[in-house]
């Protein structure tokens, strides 16, 4: 009988500990969600600030125009979808070609030694 009472007491202590830990876990999860939402909101605020600055410095640009899409980027002076992988690959090749041209120009001009390029 004595061991059964000890066992029941120990089970009760574990249940209390479990409840305490569960409450702490729920609190931490809620706090984490709040932090995630704060980070997302700060990114949104920063983007909107950038749009306001663009509108201020370039008054002829209408930032409310549908052409402004956060899923697009400027590549070779064209507005393209970031999700379109083939355009990104083509752009990377063009960038690499331009870098190679600049290196060749620098070597030809004597700004950089040819063996330093490797």
VENDA-V187099 format. One record per run of one state. SS is the DSSP state (~ for helix, > for strand, _ for the rest). FROM is the first residue (numbers start at 0). LEN is the number of residues. If there is no record, write none. Layout:
BEGIN
ss:from:len
SS:FROM:LEN
SS:FROM:LEN
END
This chain:
BEGIN
ss:from:len
_:0:1
~:1:56
_:57:14
>:71:4
_:75:2
>:77:4
_:81:3
~:84:24
_:108:5
~:113:4
_:117:1
END
